[in-house]
Structure formats: C-alpha cells, structure tokens
C-alpha cells in the first residue's frame, strides 16, 4: 500500500514538473516534490509516465492540442534521447543482472557439489557417533555395576576405617610427643649453634684487627723507608751536579741506600710471613667452620 501511494504521487509529480518546467522529470527532481526517498518506485513511475506520454504523442500523431509544432518536435527529440539513455541503462543493468545470475548459479553448483561431497562424510560421522553412543551406554552400565559393587564393599570397609581411626589417634599422640622432643632438641641445637657462630665471629674479628694493625705498621715503615730513599736520591743528585770530589760521599750514600734496600727486603719478607700467618689462621677458621657444620649435621 505504501509503495502504491508513493507511485501515484510520483506519477502526479511527473505531470506537475513537466507542466511547470517543460523538462522531462528525473528522480532527483521528483524526490523533493513528493518528500520520499524511494528511487526504485520513482524510477518506475517516471518510466510509466514517459511511456504514457509517448503513447499520447503517438495517438495524437505527434501533435498536442494547443502546443506549437516546434515545441512538440523538441519534446519528441528529448523523448527520443531519454529513451536512448534509458535503453543504455537498461541494457547495462541487464548485463549486470545476467553476470550476477551466472555467479549465483556457479555458487549454487559449487554448494550442491560440496553438499554431495559432505553427504557421505556426514553419514560416516553419524554412524561413528552412534557407535560412540553405544560404547558410552555400555561404559555407563559397567560403571553402575562397579558403583553397586563399591557400595557393598564400602559397608564392609567402614568397620575397618573405625579401627584405623583409633590406631591413627594413638599414632597421632605418639607423633605429637616425638614432635615435642624434636622441638626441644632443635632449641638446644640452635642455642649451641649460635654460641659457636659467635665464637667464630669473635675470632675472625680479632684476627682481622691483628692483621690490619700489622699491615698498618708495615706500611708506615715502608713509607718511612721510601721517604729516606727519596732524600738519599736527592742528595746523590746534588753531589753529582756539584763536582767529582764528592764521589766518596756519594759512595757512602750509596752504601746507605743499599742498607735501606736491605731493610726494605726484610720488611717485604716480614710482610710475606705475616700474610702466610694470616692464610694459616684463615685455614684454621675454615677448618673450625667445617667441623662445626659437620657437628650440626
């Protein structure tokens, strides 16, 4: 009903538009007149209006009452152009529809072939599902039978569970007592372990302090010797720059220098001995730690 009303309004709008403007109506011209955006219905109405106009012109042998001959010829020329344009559009749409129909036919053929291919697969799948269903039914029957058997066995197991619970209570009490004993032993072990660790740390600190003091003393002595060496070298350079008469003095200074180097060697030897003692003490500490670890294990 809505399409018919739109169609009638479009036909009337075509007459009005042609009468007022003298131009052939178009979809874009008719839409604002009727206030409805329905291109297909408007196009159908314009097509029928043009056909009716052609029939009227043909019936009146190309002469419209009260219309000049020149205007009639112009209308006929416009009408022929409109018919040619409409024919081209119609042919183009017909080709497109044929191409779409061919594509749809090809798709339908492909779908039919796919359906024919899937039909035996579907049948096999249904048969397999039927076999699986039958297997599941058999498995359900077996499980029901086992459930009944387990229910019967559960009744006989309840008395055994009661006895086991009693034995478990006795065992739990024994375990609790043993846990208390183990806890007391752990407390005692931790106390002894902490005391041993404290003793080891104290011994380490004492050895570190003693070693550091000895190293500091050696460093001070070494610096003192270095300073003496620098002074002697300066005196030696001064005596060389003055004259050769001070050679004996330079020789004497060289002897002092040799003595200082000997002292340096002695200091180096003492440092090596201290380092050896430090290594021995470190080894002793490590041995004590290993023994303490074995004792705790």
Secondary structure, DSSP 8 states (H G I E B T S, - for coil): -HHHHHHHHHHHHHHHHHHHH-S---HHHHHHHHT---HHHHHHHHHHHHHHHHHHHHHTTT--TT--HHHHHHHHHHHHHHHHHHHHHHHHHHHHHHHHHHHHHHHHHHHHHHHHHHHHHHHHHHHHHHHHHHHHHHHHHHHHHHHHHHHHHHHHHHHHHHHHHHHHHHHHHHHHHHHHHHHHHHHHHHHHHHHHHHHHHHHHHHHHHHHHHHHHHHHHHHHHHHHHHHHHHHHHHHHHHH-GGGHHHHHHHHHHHHHHHHHHHHHHHHHHHHHHHHHHHHHHHHHHHHHHHHHH-
